[in-house]
Every structure is written in C-alpha cells, then in structure tokens.
C-alpha cells in the first residue's frame, strides 16, 4: 500500500508555464525553459507544471541541470533559441536591461497527469509568479481503472480491457488487458469518494485509483 511521502524543498519545484509552452514541452519541442533565476542546488529537480490561468497542475518534468546564458552584449546562441523556442529578440526583451544572465532549465522526462491536479491539493491559494519550492506531501495522480469488459470475451471478469497505460505490454487484438501480474503501475491505492471530490470527479465504486510517484 502506498504511503504519503514528504518531499524536501530540494526535491520538488512548482513552476508556472503557459499552455502553449507546456504543449511544446510534452511534444519534446522545447528542451530548454528560460528563467531569470534558478534553484540554489545542483539538482536534479522534480518540476511540477502549473499551467497559467487553469488553477491546475497539469504534469511534471525533471530538470537535471542548468545553463547559464550571458545577456551581454546579446544572446546569439542558436541552440539556446532553438531549444527554448524563442527568438533572439524575445530573449533580449525578457532579459531586460539588467545585464544579468538568464538561466536555461534543461527539460527531460516530461509527462502529463491523467487528471489535472487542483492547486488547492498542494496547499496553495495562488500559483507562483515564476517558480517556488514545494515543501508539502506528495500529491498522487488519480485515474480510472478503465476496465471495460467484453461480454463475448473468453476472459474472466477479473481481466478487464481497455487499459490505456502505454507501458502495458499485455494486449489482446491491440487492446490493453488488466492483469494484476503485468500491471505497469506501482505504488497505487484505491480512491474513495472523498478523493474523487478533491479532483472534481464523479465517484464510482472501484473505478478510480491514486497513483503515487514511483521510485526512480
């Protein structure tokens, strides 16, 4: 059974990102996120992504390192422009006239949550302007077991169908099968009615599970 995990401030960060950029991060088109500051430690950091204006944390990525980007006389590095999806002029405008360097946050292992997480689950009333450390407990994702039974199937009712997890290698006619012994999920517990209410979902008995962060 999963246990709540307390995270240290050096482990996890909440970062605000516009929906347009989050889409590019998920698509692998934006491996470098540009900020004016960076965490003090070396990392790696688990970065929870709050999508601006939604009230929700939509997913996460891992930042293993940072790139210092000098702004004087100007930013001409083509790799920085390509990786950040920003033009030289946009980078110049963002840097301003301070002369301070910008920081590129390297993006890897980006993933979108099955269900967006309301910001309130993290004990926050407002999102960060740019980013902040997160010192609270781990917030699990919540997903439907999504087992739709085929009445004409030779399989028993305990072996459901329509599993959407891409790591599920057990399939029948291209449709994922829900076998306990081959389930790719780890560290999960059943979700009750109170859990579903927190995520804004209509509760159905035995339909939802809480998915905690597994060991890396």
C-alpha positions in Angstrom: 0.0 0.0 0.0 1.3 3.5 -0.8 2.3 5.8 1.9 2.3 9.6 1.8 5.8 10.8 1.1 7.1 14.1 2.4 9.3 15.9 0.0 12.2 18.2 0.9 12.5 21.6 -0.7 15.5 20.5 -2.7 13.5 17.7 -4.4 10.5 19.5 -5.9 9.6 22.8 -7.5 6.3 24.2 -8.8 6.8 26.2 -12.0 4.2 28.4 -13.9 4.1 27.8 -17.6 1.7 29.0 -20.4 -0.3 26.3 -22.0 1.4 26.9 -25.4 4.8 26.2 -23.9 3.6 23.2 -21.9 2.3 21.7 -25.1 5.8 22.1 -26.7 7.4 20.6 -23.6 5.2 17.5 -23.9 5.9 17.2 -27.6 9.6 17.3 -27.0 10.0 20.5 -28.9 11.1 22.7 -26.0 14.0 21.0 -24.1 15.1 24.3 -22.6 12.9 26.5 -20.3 14.3 30.0 -19.8 14.1 31.8 -16.4 15.8 34.7 -14.8 16.7 32.7 -11.7 17.4 29.1 -10.8 17.4 26.9 -7.6 20.5 27.1 -5.5 21.3 23.4 -5.5 22.6 21.2 -8.2 19.5 19.1 -8.7 18.1 17.0 -10.2 14.7 18.6 -9.5 11.2 17.3 -10.0 9.3 20.2 -11.6 5.5 20.3 -11.2 4.0 22.4 -14.0 1.2 24.8 -13.2 -0.5 25.8 -16.4 -1.2 29.5 -16.2 -4.9 30.5 -15.8 -6.2 27.0 -15.3 -5.9 26.6 -11.5 -4.3 23.2 -12.1 -1.0 21.5 -12.1 -1.1 19.5 -15.4 2.1 17.4 -15.2 5.8 17.4 -14.4 9.3 17.1 -15.8 12.7 16.5 -14.5 15.4 19.3 -14.6 18.8 17.7 -14.2 21.0 20.7 -14.9 21.0 24.4 -15.8 22.6 26.5 -18.5 24.0 30.0 -17.7 23.2 32.3 -20.6 25.1 35.6 -20.7 23.0 38.5 -22.0 25.8 41.0 -22.7 26.3 42.1 -25.4 23.3 40.0 -26.6 22.2 36.4 -26.9 23.2 35.0 -30.3 23.4 31.3 -29.4 21.3 29.5 -32.0 21.0 26.3 -29.8 19.5 28.4 -27.0 17.0 30.0 -29.4 16.1 26.6 -30.9 15.8 24.8 -27.5 13.7 27.5 -25.9 11.5 28.2 -28.9 12.3 31.9 -28.5 13.9 34.3 -31.0 16.9 36.4 -30.1 14.7 39.5 -29.8 12.3 37.7 -27.4 15.2 36.6 -25.3 16.5 40.1 -25.3 13.2 41.6 -24.2 12.8 39.0 -21.4 16.3 39.7 -20.1 15.7 43.4 -19.9 18.4 45.9 -19.3 19.9 44.5 -16.1 22.7 42.7 -17.8 22.2 39.7 -15.5 22.4 36.3 -17.1 19.4 34.2 -17.9 19.2 30.5 -16.9 18.1 27.6 -19.1 16.4 24.8 -17.3 17.1 21.5 -19.1 13.8 19.6 -19.6 13.6 15.8 -19.6 11.1 13.0 -18.7 8.1 15.3 -19.3 4.7 13.7 -18.6 1.1 14.8 -18.4 -1.1 13.7 -15.5 -4.1 11.5 -16.2 -6.2 14.0 -14.3 -5.1 17.7 -13.7 -4.4 18.4 -10.0 -6.2 21.4 -8.5 -3.7 23.8 -6.9 -5.5 23.5 -3.6 -4.2 19.9 -3.2 -0.8 21.5 -2.8 -2.0 23.8 0.0 -1.6 26.8 -2.3 -4.2 29.6 -2.8 -2.3 31.2 -5.7 0.3 30.0 -8.2 3.9 31.1 -8.2 4.8 34.1 -10.4 7.7 32.1 -11.9 8.6 29.2 -9.6 8.8 28.2 -6.0 10.0 25.2 -3.9 7.3 22.8 -2.8 7.7 21.5 0.8 4.5 19.6 1.2 3.4 16.0 0.8 3.4 14.1 -2.5 0.1 14.5 -4.4 -0.8 11.4 -6.3 -2.3 11.3 -9.7 -5.8 9.9 -10.0 -7.0 7.7 -12.9 -9.8 5.4 -13.8 -9.1 1.7 -13.8 -10.8 1.9 -17.2 -11.6 -1.8 -17.5 -14.4 -2.2 -19.9 -15.4 -5.9 -20.1 -16.2 -7.6 -23.4 -19.2 -9.9 -22.7 -18.2 -12.2 -25.6 -14.6 -12.5 -24.3 -13.1 -15.8 -23.2 -11.5 -13.9 -20.3 -13.0 -13.9 -16.8 -14.5 -10.6 -15.4 -11.3 -10.2 -13.3 -9.4 -9.4 -16.5 -10.7 -6.2 -17.8 -10.0 -4.4 -21.1 -9.1 -1.0 -22.5 -6.1 -0.2 -20.3 -4.5 2.9 -21.8 -1.2 2.8 -20.0 1.5 2.8 -22.8 3.7 0.6 -20.7 1.2 -2.2 -20.5 2.7 -4.9 -22.8 -0.2 -7.4 -22.4 -2.8 -6.9 -25.2 -5.5 -8.8 -27.0 -6.3 -7.6 -30.5 -4.4 -4.4 -29.7 -6.4 -3.6 -26.6 -4.6 -3.5 -23.3 -5.6 -6.1 -20.7 -5.8 -5.5 -17.0 -3.8 -8.4 -15.4 -2.5 -7.7 -11.9 0.7 -9.6 -12.6 1.5 -7.4 -15.6 0.2 -4.0 -14.5 3.0 -1.4 -15.1 1.7 0.8 -12.3 3.4 0.8 -8.9 2.6 2.4 -5.6 -1.2 2.7 -6.1 -4.2 2.6 -3.7 -8.0 2.7 -4.4 -9.5 6.1 -4.5 -12.6 6.7 -2.3 -15.4 9.2 -2.7 -13.5 12.0 -0.8 -10.5 11.6 -3.1 -12.7 11.9 -6.2 -14.3 15.0 -4.8 -10.9 16.7 -4.4 -10.1 16.1 -8.0 -13.6 17.2 -9.3 -14.6 13.7 -10.4 -17.8 11.8 -10.0 -17.2 8.8 -7.7 -17.9 5.3 -8.8 -17.1 2.4 -6.6 -13.9 0.6 -7.6 -13.4 2.8 -10.7 -10.5 5.0 -9.6 -7.0 4.6 -8.2 -4.5 7.0 -6.7 -1.1 6.7 -8.4 1.8 7.9 -6.2 5.2 8.8 -7.6 7.1 5.6 -8.0 10.8 5.1 -7.2 13.1 6.4 -10.0 
